[in-house]
Amino acid sequence: MLECGMQEQDRRALQRNTAVLCKQLVVDELLIQVLQADSILTESMAEGIMAEQTSHKRSFRLLLLLPKRGPRAFSGFCSALQETEQQHLYDLIRQSTEKYSKETSVKSYRVSSSPRGLALVISNDMRTCIESFTRRPDHHSGDSSVVCLLSHGLDWVFESFDNAHCPLLQNKPKMFFIQACRGEEMDCGVEQIDGPMRTCSPSCEQRDAGREVDPSSRQRGGLGRIKLPQRSDMICGYASLKGTAAMRNTKRGSWFIQELNSSLRLNARDTHLADILVQLKSSCVSVRHG
């Protein structure tokens, strides 16, 4: 069975050139046979295309089918164009894919140093330790930084790692994972209307102490000729929403930290961190209510 969906850049290339392809594409038995041999078209699809009365209609029907024939359909179609001596159309759609790739290319951080960077894990409030960590010269050779905090009263942490206070980490990704309360309100959840029966929360639940307040504004200082935002290149995963307490199990510890550890081990190799954090939300809910 074919995988669903053609890649976006390939689908866009066909879409942008539909008018030209409908006018110039020669959809004959040879082209159809090549696509069938590559399992891009089924026999019934091929018969339906060839049953159309005009070349324009045959081309249009083929172009409607291709995006639904899986991620290999585009490369198979390109190969078929070359085999049937329609090189000019091959060049046309290939140029379109390259143009689309350039237009939508996402800049990524360079993370190739060995080690990748420094990590700091603290299970209580140690301001001196964190501030010492931000001043370590090793950050100059590393390409990233990870900070994992299980504490409270953390309003000052991001300031310690901002571009003014930690210049060696400018333009480098800084990842924060924080198990801490962000307020006094308890988020006890609500029953899902159409969901299965839920068990009560374990009696060993408690909230983490402390409250996180908004960082106070500081006057920005210019650093060199290129002016950076005071705080940039940061991503943070919190155990709780702002205004609510962070929950943990007194026997097993923080659900957030446990599931974060598991998710990173399984998915960090090929999944964007932002996607891992989104998936983490569902994992924590399952662990708490399962």
MARLO-931340 format. One record per residue: y, z, x of N, C-alpha, C, O in turn; residue number from 1; chain. Coordinates in steps of 0.02 Angstrom, whole numbers. Atoms other than C-alpha are relative to their C-alpha. Layout:
! residues N
{site {Y Z X} {Y Z X} {Y Z X} {Y Z X} NUM 'A'};
...
END
This chain:
! residues 290
{site {-60 0 42} {0 0 0} {62 0 44} {66 37 92} 1 'A'};
{site {-60 5 -40} {172 -47 66} {43 62 -8} {48 90 -63} 2 'A'};
{site {-49 -54 5} {297 90 109} {59 -24 -41} {75 -84 -41} 3 'A'};
{site {-56 18 43} {444 93 -10} {63 -13 41} {78 23 88} 4 'A'};
{site {-68 9 -24} {611 20 35} {8 -34 67} {-25 -19 116} 5 'A'};
{site {-21 34 -60} {686 -96 162} {56 41 32} {93 75 -3} 6 'A'};
{site {-53 -36 -33} {802 -21 292} {68 -24 -25} {77 -83 -41} 7 'A'};
{site {-65 15 29} {982 -14 235} {35 -58 35} {63 -102 1} 8 'A'};
{site {-35 54 -35} {1051 -127 371} {-31 -68 -13} {4 -119 -16} 9 'A'};
{site {35 62 15} {919 -259 333} {15 -23 -71} {27 -82 -84} 10 'A'};
{site {-15 16 70} {948 -250 146} {72 -26 -6} {85 -74 -43} 11 'A'};
{site {-70 22 2} {1136 -267 174} {8 -70 29} {48 -109 4} 12 'A'};
{site {-4 67 -31} {1109 -420 286} {-20 -54 -50} {12 -106 -54} 13 'A'};
{site {21 48 51} {1015 -510 147} {52 -5 -56} {67 -59 -81} 14 'A'};
{site {-49 -3 54} {1142 -454 18} {63 -40 18} {88 -79 -22} 15 'A'};
{site {-62 33 -22} {1292 -516 118} {-7 -75 5} {41 -112 -2} 16 'A'};
{site {11 71 -11} {1213 -685 147} {-38 -34 -56} {-66 -89 -47} 17 'A'};
{site {38 28 56} {1135 -715 -23} {24 -71 -19} {-17 -116 -29} 18 'A'};
{site {-27 66 20} {1251 -861 -66} {-21 -55 48} {-42 -108 27} 19 'A'};
{site {19 50 -51} {1218 -953 98} {-74 -13 -2} {-96 -71 2} 20 'A'};
{site {72 7 0} {1032 -920 91} {-25 -39 -61} {-70 -80 -55} 21 'A'};
{site {21 36 60} {1017 -983 -88} {15 -75 6} {-21 -116 -23} 22 'A'};
{site {-19 71 -8} {1103 -1146 -38} {-41 -35 54} {-60 -93 46} 23 'A'};
{site {29 33 -58} {1019 -1179 129} {-73 15 14} {-107 -22 49} 24 'A'};
{site {69 -19 -13} {852 -1089 129} {-49 -49 -31} {-44 -66 -90} 25 'A'};
{site {53 45 25} {702 -1206 113} {-61 43 -15} {-97 65 30} 26 'A'};
{site {58 -39 20} {571 -1113 14} {-55 -48 -21} {-58 -70 -78} 27 'A'};
{site {55 46 14} {419 -1224 28} {-66 37 9} {-68 97 21} 28 'A'};
{site {66 -31 -4} {232 -1194 36} {-12 31 68} {-46 82 73} 29 'A'};
{site {11 -27 -67} {236 -1166 225} {32 70 7} {0 116 32} 30 'A'};
{site {-34 -65 -4} {364 -1025 214} {-37 53 -40} {-46 109 -17} 31 'A'};
{site {36 -47 43} {269 -944 70} {-66 21 32} {-86 79 28} 32 'A'};
{site {64 -15 -32} {104 -956 164} {8 49 58} {-33 93 68} 33 'A'};
{site {-14 -46 -56} {180 -871 317} {12 71 -26} {-13 119 3} 34 'A'};
{site {-15 -65 28} {246 -729 210} {-62 32 -31} {-71 93 -28} 35 'A'};
{site {63 -26 27} {78 -711 123} {-46 24 56} {-78 77 50} 36 'A'};
{site {43 -18 -57} {-15 -708 289} {22 66 31} {-19 103 59} 37 'A'};
{site {-27 -63 -28} {99 -565 344} {0 56 -52} {28 109 -39} 38 'A'};
{site {5 -49 55} {62 -472 180} {68 21 -28} {75 77 -54} 39 'A'};
{site {-65 -14 29} {245 -480 130} {0 -19 -75} {31 15 -116} 40 'A'};
{site {5 21 69} {205 -574 -30} {-73 1 -23} {-119 -14 16} 41 'A'};
{site {67 5 29} {55 -561 -145} {-9 -70 -27} {39 -109 -31} 42 'A'};
{site {14 67 27} {-29 -714 -219} {39 -13 -64} {66 -67 -74} 43 'A'};
{site {-36 9 63} {49 -686 -389} {76 -8 11} {109 -46 -24} 44 'A'};
{site {-71 8 -17} {222 -666 -312} {14 -70 25} {63 -102 6} 45 'A'};
{site {-9 68 -27} {200 -828 -216} {-2 -52 -55} {38 -99 -56} 46 'A'};
{site {5 47 56} {146 -919 -373} {63 1 -44} {86 -51 -67} 47 'A'};
{site {-61 -7 41} {296 -851 -469} {60 -34 32} {100 -66 -2} 48 'A'};
{site {-56 31 -36} {417 -910 -335} {-5 -76 -3} {43 -110 -19} 49 'A'};
{site {9 72 -2} {343 -1084 -321} {3 -32 -70} {12 -92 -76} 50 'A'};
{site {-4 27 68} {343 -1102 -511} {72 -14 -22} {83 -50 -70} 51 'A'};
{site {-71 14 16} {534 -1102 -512} {15 -74 11} {-11 -105 56} 52 'A'};
{site {-12 72 1} {604 -1275 -545} {47 -25 55} {43 -84 74} 53 'A'};
{site {-48 24 -51} {744 -1282 -415} {-6 42 64} {-30 99 63} 54 'A'};
{site {1 -35 -64} {761 -1235 -232} {43 63 -3} {26 115 25} 55 'A'};
{site {-46 -57 6} {907 -1120 -275} {-34 59 -34} {-28 116 -12} 56 'A'};
{site {34 -52 37} {802 -1023 -401} {-58 30 40} {-71 90 36} 57 'A'};
{site {55 -25 -42} {654 -1010 -281} {28 48 53} {0 101 65} 58 'A'};
{site {-31 -42 -52} {768 -940 -145} {24 67 -30} {14 120 -1} 59 'A'};
{site {-27 -61 31} {851 -817 -264} {-56 49 -19} {-48 109 -10} 60 'A'};
{site {56 -44 20} {684 -751 -329} {-31 33 61} {-49 92 59} 61 'A'};
{site {27 -28 -61} {621 -727 -152} {45 56 27} {20 109 48} 62 'A'};
{site {-47 -49 -25} {779 -633 -102} {1 63 -43} {18 117 -19} 63 'A'};
{site {5 -59 43} {758 -518 -252} {-62 42 16} {-61 103 11} 64 'A'};
{site {63 -35 -14} {580 -475 -201} {0 34 68} {-27 89 75} 65 'A'};
{site {6 -24 -69} {602 -448 -14} {21 73 10} {-17 110 42} 66 'A'};
{site {-19 -70 -12} {699 -281 -19} {-49 51 -29} {-48 109 -11} 67 'A'};
{site {48 -45 31} {558 -207 -124} {-68 -1 35} {-114 34 14} 68 'A'};
{site {65 10 -32} {420 -258 -4} {-10 41 64} {-51 23 106} 69 'A'};
{site {11 -45 -56} {437 -117 122} {41 -14 62} {74 -66 65} 70 'A'};
{site {-41 7 -59} {518 -93 292} {-17 -59 46} {24 -79 87} 71 'A'};
{site {21 57 -41} {418 -237 372} {22 -67 -28} {17 -118 5} 72 'A'};
{site {-15 63 34} {479 -367 248} {55 -40 35} {51 -101 40} 73 'A'};
{site {-56 35 -31} {640 -407 340} {-22 -35 65} {-7 -94 75} 74 'A'};
{site {23 30 -63} {559 -437 510} {-50 -56 -14} {-51 -107 21} 75 'A'};
{site {46 53 18} {422 -538 425} {36 -62 -25} {16 -118 -10} 76 'A'};
{site {-40 56 24} {551 -646 338} {34 -36 58} {38 -97 59} 77 'A'};
{site {-32 30 -59} {643 -673 503} {-49 -42 40} {-33 -97 62} 78 'A'};
{site {52 37 -36} {482 -727 587} {-17 -65 -37} {-28 -117 -6} 79 'A'};
{site {16 59 41} {446 -846 443} {55 -53 7} {40 -113 7} 80 'A'};
{site {-55 47 -9} {619 -924 464} {-8 -38 66} {4 -98 69} 81 'A'};
{site {9 32 -65} {582 -959 647} {-59 -48 -1} {-56 -103 27} 82 'A'};
{site {60 42 2} {409 -1028 611} {11 -63 -41} {-22 -114 -30} 83 'A'};
{site {-13 58 42} {480 -1147 480} {63 -37 23} {93 -76 -14} 84 'A'};
{site {-56 35 -32} {619 -1206 598} {66 6 -39} {102 -42 -49} 85 'A'};
{site {-64 -15 32} {763 -1123 505} {38 52 42} {60 104 18} 86 'A'};
{site {-29 -46 -50} {836 -1044 660} {72 20 -17} {92 76 -4} 87 'A'};
{site {-70 -15 16} {1016 -1055 598} {6 57 -51} {54 96 -48} 88 'A'};
{site {-2 -54 48} {976 -941 452} {-25 66 31} {-2 120 14} 89 'A'};
{site {24 -59 -38} {880 -823 566} {59 31 38} {69 91 36} 90 'A'};
{site {-58 -25 -39} {1034 -810 679} {52 32 -46} {83 82 -28} 91 'A'};
{site {-50 -25 47} {1146 -782 528} {-15 72 -22} {29 115 -19} 92 'A'};
{site {15 -67 26} {1055 -631 458} {-8 51 57} {5 110 47} 93 'A'};
{site {5 -45 -57} {1019 -557 630} {70 24 22} {79 82 39} 94 'A'};
{site {-69 -18 -17} {1205 -561 669} {28 50 -50} {66 95 -32} 95 'A'};
{site {-23 -46 52} {1237 -472 504} {-28 70 11} {8 119 2} 96 'A'};
{site {29 -67 -12} {1117 -330 547} {34 33 60} {47 93 59} 97 'A'};
{site {-33 -28 -59} {1198 -307 718} {71 23 -17} {93 75 6} 98 'A'};
{site {-68 -19 20} {1371 -305 640} {-1 64 -41} {41 108 -32} 99 'A'};
{site {5 -60 42} {1317 -176 511} {-16 61 43} {10 116 30} 100 'A'};
{site {19 -56 -43} {1239 -67 647} {60 26 38} {69 86 46} 101 'A'};
{site {-60 -20 -37} {1402 -67 746} {49 36 -46} {81 85 -26} 102 'A'};
{site {-48 -29 47} {1504 -26 591} {-21 70 -21} {22 113 -35} 103 'A'};
{site {25 -64 26} {1394 121 542} {-29 45 54} {-57 97 38} 104 'A'};
{site {29 -40 -54} {1341 186 713} {32 69 2} {93 75 -3} 105 'A'};
{site {-23 -69 -2} {1354 375 725} {0 24 73} {-50 19 108} 106 'A'};
{site {-3 -27 -67} {1414 453 886} {-41 64 4} {-40 104 -43} 107 'A'};
{site {41 -60 -7} {1295 585 951} {18 36 65} {45 6 112} 108 'A'};
{site {-12 -39 -60} {1309 723 1078} {-49 -20 55} {-106 -39 41} 109 'A'};
{site {46 10 -56} {1237 697 1250} {-34 67 13} {-1 115 33} 110 'A'};
{site {38 -61 -12} {1100 827 1265} {-60 -18 43} {-115 -27 18} 111 'A'};
{site {53 22 -46} {1000 782 1419} {-6 45 61} {-49 33 104} 112 'A'};
{site {3 -44 -59} {1032 923 1544} {-65 39 0} {-98 46 -52} 113 'A'};
{site {60 -41 -6} {889 1028 1608} {17 65 37} {31 63 97} 114 'A'};
{site {15 -9 71} {890 1158 1540} {54 -30 -45} {108 -47 -21} 115 'A'};
{site {-47 30 46} {977 1093 1384} {65 41 -6} {117 14 -24} 116 'A'};
{site {-58 -44 6} {1095 1242 1386} {-25 72 -2} {-83 85 12} 117 'A'};
{site {17 -70 1} {1098 1431 1367} {-8 25 -72} {26 0 -118} 118 'A'};
{site {10 -30 67} {1036 1534 1219} {10 75 6} {-9 106 55} 119 'A'};
{site {-12 -72 3} {1089 1709 1171} {-28 27 -66} {-9 2 -119} 120 'A'};
{site {29 -31 59} {989 1817 1049} {15 74 2} {-5 109 49} 121 'A'};
{site {-19 -70 2} {1059 1987 998} {-19 29 -67} {-7 -2 -119} 122 'A'};
{site {19 -32 63} {992 2108 868} {44 59 -18} {26 98 -62} 123 'A'};
{site {-50 -48 21} {1143 2221 860} {69 -22 24} {75 -75 56} 124 'A'};
{site {-69 20 -13} {1332 2217 882} {19 15 72} {33 73 88} 125 'A'};
{site {-15 -10 -71} {1366 2193 1069} {55 -48 21} {40 -101 49} 126 'A'};
{site {-57 44 -13} {1539 2118 1089} {7 -16 74} {20 -73 93} 127 'A'};
{site {-7 10 -72} {1544 2142 1278} {-50 -51 25} {-34 -93 66} 128 'A'};
{site {52 46 -20} {1379 2049 1298} {17 -72 -19} {8 -118 20} 129 'A'};
{site {-17 67 24} {1438 1901 1193} {58 -28 40} {56 -86 61} 130 'A'};
{site {-59 24 -37} {1606 1888 1281} {-19 -16 72} {9 -62 102} 131 'A'};
{site {24 14 -68} {1516 1896 1450} {-39 -66 0} {-33 -106 47} 132 'A'};
{site {39 62 6} {1399 1757 1391} {46 -61 -3} {30 -113 27} 133 'A'};
{site {-45 57 6} {1546 1644 1347} {33 -18 66} {57 -74 75} 134 'A'};
{site {-32 12 -65} {1613 1661 1525} {-48 -22 54} {-28 -33 111} 135 'A'};
{site {49 19 -52} {1453 1613 1614} {12 -70 27} {21 -116 -13} 136 'A'};
{site {-13 67 -29} {1479 1468 1735} {-56 -50 -14} {-45 -110 -7} 137 'A'};
{site {57 45 14} {1307 1397 1689} {15 -48 -57} {-16 -101 -61} 138 'A'};
{site {-17 44 55} {1387 1323 1533} {26 -68 24} {22 -118 -12} 139 'A'};
{site {-28 63 -26} {1467 1191 1644} {-54 -53 7} {-41 -112 -6} 140 'A'};
{site {54 48 -11} {1299 1109 1684} {-44 -11 -62} {-82 -59 -65} 141 'A'};
{site {39 7 61} {1221 1136 1512} {35 -45 -50} {96 -52 -48} 142 'A'};
{site {-28 46 50} {1246 1016 1366} {6 31 -69} {31 -1 -115} 143 'A'};
{site {-3 -31 66} {1234 1141 1223} {-5 76 7} {-13 102 61} 144 'A'};
{site {6 -73 1} {1229 1323 1172} {-27 22 -67} {-9 -7 -119} 145 'A'};
{site {28 -27 62} {1131 1423 1043} {11 75 0} {-1 109 49} 146 'A'};
{site {-13 -72 7} {1180 1596 979} {-34 23 -64} {-21 -3 -118} 147 'A'};
{site {35 -28 57} {1067 1697 864} {17 74 -5} {2 113 40} 148 'A'};
{site {-25 -68 9} {1140 1858 794} {-30 34 -61} {-30 5 -115} 149 'A'};
{site {24 -40 55} {1060 1993 687} {40 64 3} {21 112 36} 150 'A'};
{site {-47 -55 -8} {1204 2112 663} {47 4 -59} {30 -17 -114} 151 'A'};
{site {-52 -4 52} {1363 2147 563} {68 3 35} {72 14 95} 152 'A'};
{site {-68 0 -28} {1552 2140 587} {10 -56 50} {31 -44 107} 153 'A'};
{site {0 56 -47} {1546 1966 664} {59 -47 -7} {54 -106 8} 154 'A'};
{site {-58 42 12} {1719 1902 621} {29 -30 63} {64 -81 60} 155 'A'};
{site {-31 21 -63} {1765 1880 803} {-43 -49 40} {-20 -76 90} 156 'A'};
{site {47 40 -40} {1613 1780 862} {24 -71 13} {24 -95 69} 157 'A'};
{site {-19 70 -8} {1678 1604 829} {62 -7 45} {69 -56 81} 158 'A'};
{site {-59 1 -44} {1842 1645 915} {-21 3 73} {9 -29 116} 159 'A'};
{site {24 -7 -70} {1744 1694 1072} {-26 -66 27} {-23 -78 88} 160 'A'};
{site {29 63 -23} {1664 1522 1077} {46 -60 -13} {25 -117 -3} 161 'A'};
{site {-43 57 16} {1814 1417 1027} {24 -34 64} {12 -10 119} 162 'A'};
{site {-19 41 -58} {1892 1286 1141} {49 33 47} {55 14 105} 163 'A'};
{site {-47 -36 -43} {2024 1405 1205} {-34 54 41} {-19 63 100} 164 'A'};
{site {31 -57 -34} {1912 1553 1248} {-63 -19 39} {-84 18 83} 165 'A'};
{site {60 21 -36} {1759 1456 1307} {6 -74 18} {-31 -116 -9} 166 'A'};
{site {-13 71 -17} {1823 1294 1388} {-59 -38 29} {-61 -99 24} 167 'A'};
{site {58 35 -30} {1657 1257 1476} {-46 -30 -54} {-90 -69 -39} 168 'A'};
{site {40 28 54} {1582 1219 1305} {39 -47 -45} {18 -63 -100} 169 'A'};
{site {-39 49 38} {1718 1101 1246} {-39 -65 -7} {-71 -88 41} 170 'A'};
{site {34 63 15} {1646 944 1164} {-76 5 6} {-110 -47 11} 171 'A'};
{site {73 -10 -2} {1470 1019 1171} {-22 36 -64} {15 79 -90} 172 'A'};
{site {22 -32 62} {1368 1069 1019} {-15 74 9} {-49 94 56} 173 'A'};
{site {11 -73 -1} {1368 1256 983} {-32 19 -66} {-2 10 -119} 174 'A'};
{site {39 -15 60} {1236 1317 860} {-5 75 -10} {-25 112 34} 175 'A'};
{site {1 -71 16} {1248 1486 774} {-47 12 -59} {-46 -24 -109} 176 'A'};
{site {45 -20 54} {1114 1569 668} {11 75 -11} {-4 115 33} 177 'A'};
{site {-25 -69 11} {1175 1730 588} {-34 33 -59} {-30 10 -116} 178 'A'};
{site {28 -43 52} {1080 1863 492} {49 59 -6} {45 107 32} 179 'A'};
{site {-50 -52 9} {1224 1970 429} {30 -4 -70} {31 -57 -100} 180 'A'};
{site {-33 -1 65} {1309 2024 269} {68 -35 5} {101 -33 57} 181 'A'};
{site {-66 32 4} {1462 1926 215} {39 29 -58} {86 -3 -83} 182 'A'};
{site {-32 -33 55} {1514 2047 79} {-45 54 -28} {-98 67 -1} 183 'A'};
{site {38 -56 30} {1453 2188 -34} {-44 -22 -58} {-91 13 -76} 184 'A'};
{site {36 21 60} {1390 2088 -183} {-73 -15 13} {-90 -46 64} 185 'A'};
{site {72 12 -8} {1202 2083 -207} {-19 -63 -39} {-4 -69 -98} 186 'A'};
{site {24 61 33} {1126 1912 -245} {-73 11 -17} {-118 -1 23} 187 'A'};
{site {69 -15 22} {972 1961 -346} {-34 -60 -30} {-94 -57 -45} 188 'A'};
{site {29 61 27} {945 1784 -412} {-7 3 -75} {7 54 -106} 189 'A'};
{site {12 5 72} {906 1726 -589} {-66 -36 -10} {-89 -74 33} 190 'A'};
{site {63 33 14} {746 1669 -671} {11 -74 -15} {57 -92 -51} 191 'A'};
{site {-3 72 14} {718 1481 -672} {-27 -11 -71} {-82 11 -87} 192 'A'};
{site {17 7 71} {714 1429 -855} {-69 -32 -11} {-109 -8 -50} 193 'A'};
{site {63 36 11} {570 1306 -840} {-49 11 58} {-97 -27 65} 194 'A'};
{site {43 -12 -58} {491 1379 -684} {-56 48 -15} {-60 76 -70} 195 'A'};
{site {56 -46 9} {333 1483 -659} {25 73 1} {81 87 20} 196 'A'};
{site {-18 -71 0} {332 1673 -679} {10 22 72} {-28 4 116} 197 'A'};
{site {-15 -25 -67} {409 1761 -529} {-19 74 4} {-12 111 -44} 198 'A'};
{site {14 -71 -10} {354 1926 -457} {65 35 20} {112 3 43} 199 'A'};
{site {-60 -38 -19} {481 2064 -428} {6 1 76} {-44 -6 111} 200 'A'};
{site {-11 -4 -72} {559 2078 -256} {-34 62 28} {-36 113 -6} 201 'A'};
{site {35 -57 -30} {463 2193 -138} {46 61 4} {106 54 12} 202 'A'};
{site {-40 -61 -1} {519 2375 -138} {29 15 69} {72 59 76} 203 'A'};
{site {-25 -14 -68} {550 2368 49} {60 -44 18} {78 -49 76} 204 'A'};
{site {-60 39 -14} {701 2253 31} {59 46 10} {62 100 -21} 205 'A'};
{site {-63 -34 -7} {870 2315 91} {51 -50 26} {32 -101 54} 206 'A'};
{site {-52 45 -24} {1037 2236 134} {20 21 70} {13 79 88} 207 'A'};
{site {-26 -16 -66} {1107 2226 309} {67 35 -8} {104 21 -55} 208 'A'};
{site {-63 -36 4} {1253 2342 343} {58 -43 20} {50 -94 53} 209 'A'};
{site {-61 33 -24} {1431 2286 366} {26 -54 -45} {-8 -75 -92} 210 'A'};
{site {-33 52 38} {1549 2158 297} {33 -48 49} {63 -27 99} 211 'A'};
{site {-35 48 -43} {1611 1997 374} {64 -22 -34} {63 -41 -92} 212 'A'};
{site {-64 20 27} {1793 1958 349} {23 -65 32} {-3 -84 84} 213 'A'};
{site {-25 64 -26} {1889 1796 375} {34 11 67} {71 59 75} 214 'A'};
{site {-33 -7 -66} {1943 1769 557} {75 -5 -8} {100 -47 -46} 215 'A'};
{site {-74 4 2} {2129 1802 582} {23 -61 37} {-7 -82 86} 216 'A'};
{site {-27 62 -30} {2233 1651 625} {31 16 67} {62 68 77} 217 'A'};
{site {-27 -7 -67} {2282 1629 806} {42 -62 16} {29 -117 -8} 218 'A'};
{site {-42 56 -20} {2416 1522 883} {-39 -45 46} {-70 -21 94} 219 'A'};
{site {38 47 -42} {2340 1366 958} {34 -13 66} {96 -19 70} 220 'A'};
{site {-29 14 -66} {2362 1336 1142} {-24 -67 23} {-83 -84 13} 221 'A'};
{site {20 66 -24} {2361 1164 1220} {-42 5 62} {-27 46 106} 222 'A'};
{site {43 1 -59} {2224 1128 1345} {2 -70 30} {-31 -116 6} 223 'A'};
{site {-4 66 -32} {2269 985 1461} {37 -49 -45} {75 -29 -89} 224 'A'};
{site {-36 52 37} {2332 822 1392} {-34 -17 -66} {0 -39 -113} 225 'A'};
{site {35 13 62} {2197 801 1260} {-2 64 -40} {-28 115 -16} 226 'A'};
{site {-3 -60 41} {2224 924 1119} {-59 2 -47} {-68 -43 -88} 227 'A'};
{site {58 -9 42} {2067 987 1035} {16 50 -55} {60 92 -47} 228 'A'};
{site {-7 -53 51} {2054 1087 874} {-20 66 32} {-59 68 80} 229 'A'};
{site {18 -66 -27} {2041 1274 907} {-75 9 -2} {-105 35 45} 230 'A'};
{site {73 -6 7} {1862 1269 842} {-29 -67 -20} {-10 -96 -70} 231 'A'};
{site {32 64 14} {1754 1114 847} {-70 0 29} {-88 45 67} 232 'A'};
{site {68 9 -27} {1576 1055 884} {-44 61 -15} {-87 79 26} 233 'A'};
{site {39 -59 18} {1504 1206 794} {-39 -14 -65} {-14 -47 -111} 234 'A'};
{site {38 1 63} {1367 1218 663} {-30 69 -8} {-54 99 41} 235 'A'};
{site {22 -69 10} {1318 1382 584} {-47 5 -60} {-33 -22 -113} 236 'A'};
{site {46 -14 54} {1170 1435 480} {4 74 -17} {-12 116 25} 237 'A'};
{site {-6 -69 22} {1201 1594 380} {-59 20 -43} {-88 -21 -78} 238 'A'};
{site {52 -26 44} {1073 1705 295} {26 13 -70} {-14 23 -116} 239 'A'};
{site {-28 -16 66} {1193 1734 150} {64 -40 -12} {96 -63 35} 240 'A'};
{site {-62 32 18} {1337 1655 56} {57 49 11} {47 109 14} 241 'A'};
{site {-57 -44 -10} {1512 1721 82} {9 45 -61} {6 21 -118} 242 'A'};
{site {-9 -47 54} {1540 1877 -21} {-64 37 -19} {-61 84 -59} 243 'A'};
{site {64 -31 18} {1355 1925 -30} {-33 33 60} {-20 16 118} 244 'A'};
{site {36 -34 -52} {1242 2040 68} {-58 -42 25} {-86 -82 -13} 245 'A'};
{site {58 35 -28} {1108 1971 184} {-61 45 -7} {-60 104 12} 246 'A'};
{site {60 -39 13} {932 2028 136} {-52 -8 55} {-58 -61 87} 247 'A'};
{site {56 3 -47} {787 2071 248} {-55 45 -25} {-44 89 -67} 248 'A'};
{site {57 -42 17} {615 2148 231} {-7 51 57} {-12 32 115} 249 'A'};
{site {1 -51 -52} {605 2315 323} {-64 1 41} {-66 28 96} 250 'A'};
{site {63 2 -36} {425 2283 373} {-7 -65 41} {-31 -64 97} 251 'A'};
{site {11 65 -33} {429 2097 416} {64 -30 30} {61 -79 67} 252 'A'};
{site {-63 25 -28} {613 2071 457} {34 -52 -45} {19 -56 -104} 253 'A'};
{site {-41 48 38} {733 1933 404} {-41 -61 -19} {-72 -92 23} 254 'A'};
{site {33 62 21} {661 1792 298} {34 -59 33} {1 -106 55} 255 'A'};
{site {-39 55 -28} {800 1680 362} {-21 -14 72} {-33 -71 90} 256 'A'};
{site {17 9 -71} {759 1709 546} {-73 -23 8} {-88 -65 50} 257 'A'};
{site {70 20 -4} {571 1694 517} {-9 -74 -16} {-43 -111 20} 258 'A'};
{site {7 70 21} {586 1529 424} {37 -47 47} {15 -104 57} 259 'A'};
{site {-37 41 -48} {717 1463 546} {-44 -13 61} {-49 -70 85} 260 'A'};
{site {44 7 -58} {598 1495 691} {-56 -49 -13} {-71 -92 28} 261 'A'};
{site {55 44 18} {455 1409 601} {23 -73 -8} {-10 -119 16} 262 'A'};
{site {-26 68 12} {561 1259 547} {20 -35 64} {7 -95 72} 263 'A'};
{site {-20 31 -64} {632 1229 721} {-61 -19 41} {-62 -72 72} 264 'A'};
{site {61 16 -38} {459 1236 800} {-33 -64 -27} {-58 -105 12} 265 'A'};
{site {35 57 31} {391 1108 677} {41 -64 -1} {13 -118 6} 266 'A'};
{site {-40 60 15} {538 990 653} {54 -18 50} {84 -72 44} 267 'A'};
{site {-57 13 -44} {664 1002 795} {-6 -65 40} {45 -94 60} 268 'A'};
{site {10 59 -42} {587 856 888} {27 -64 -31} {51 -109 5} 269 'A'};
{site {-19 63 30} {631 724 759} {43 8 -63} {50 -40 -102} 270 'A'};
{site {-40 -11 60} {742 803 625} {68 28 18} {73 73 60} 271 'A'};
{site {-68 -24 -14} {930 829 625} {6 73 -21} {-22 94 -72} 272 'A'};
{site {-6 -72 14} {979 1013 629} {28 12 -70} {7 59 -104} 273 'A'};
{site {-29 -10 67} {1085 994 471} {-54 -8 -54} {-53 28 -103} 274 'A'};
{site {54 9 48} {931 929 378} {-49 59 1} {-76 78 -51} 275 'A'};
{site {44 -58 -5} {826 1074 444} {30 59 -38} {-7 96 -71} 276 'A'};
{site {-33 -55 35} {954 1197 376} {-4 -9 -76} {-10 40 -113} 277 'A'};
{site {7 13 72} {948 1113 205} {-71 17 -23} {-80 49 -75} 278 'A'};
{site {70 -14 16} {757 1123 204} {-14 75 3} {-56 101 -34} 279 'A'};
{site {10 -71 -10} {769 1304 261} {15 40 -63} {-18 91 -76} 280 'A'};
{site {-19 -35 62} {851 1356 97} {-60 5 -46} {-75 58 -73} 281 'A'};
{site {59 -1 45} {697 1305 -3} {-56 43 29} {-91 77 -9} 282 'A'};
{site {53 -40 -31} {581 1387 123} {12 74 -11} {-35 112 -26} 283 'A'};
{site {-16 -71 8} {671 1554 113} {-11 23 -72} {-35 78 -84} 284 'A'};
{site {10 -16 70} {667 1551 -78} {-74 8 -14} {-95 54 -49} 285 'A'};
{site {72 -2 12} {479 1516 -76} {-30 63 30} {-74 95 0} 286 'A'};
{site {27 -59 -34} {444 1657 48} {19 63 -38} {-23 108 -46} 287 'A'};
{site {-23 -61 33} {548 1784 -47} {-33 10 -68} {-51 66 -86} 288 'A'};
{site {26 -6 68} {480 1746 -221} {-74 -18 -6} {-104 -11 -59} 289 'A'};
{site {69 22 5} {307 1683 -176} {-48 58 -10} {-109 48 -15} 290 'A'};
END
